[in-house]
Amino acid sequence: MAMNVGGPPSDGPTMMATINTTPLVDVMLVLLIIFLITIPVITRERKVELPKAVNIPTVTKPENITISVDSAGGIYWNNQLIPSLDGLINQVKFVAVKKPQPEIHIRADKKTRFEAVGRVIYAIQRGGIVKVGFLTEPDHGIRGSR
């Protein structure tokens, strides 16, 4: 609280009705300086070398299998419709025992739900195939040209 000192004479000291913000500003400046000094110390990260993304063209071998998933969730094994996930698992188990084990390439429509692709990956995993890849359309510089 502050006292009013230089006004008309009155019966005694009176209280000021305004708030003195100088101490508040001083405290806030000190806190700001403390945060500016301590934040660079806190946010240090471990230096790691991140992998580089490389787009390698797919080499199609005759033994590779292409599984397509359309926008409705239909599954196709080399362009032949598979009626159920159990049928897909059985076909994957049949080719998983071959030496060398074939690769499976998944082609999914852009509008396919992630759940449908996830079920296909799960079926391939249950069938015992080790190498699985995704086929995509090449990006012709649409994002890079802007």
Summary of the structure (lengths in Angstrom):
residues: 146
radius of gyration: 34.3
end to end distance: 61.3
largest distance: 107.0
contacts: 269
relative contact order: 0.12
helix: 32%
strand: 14%
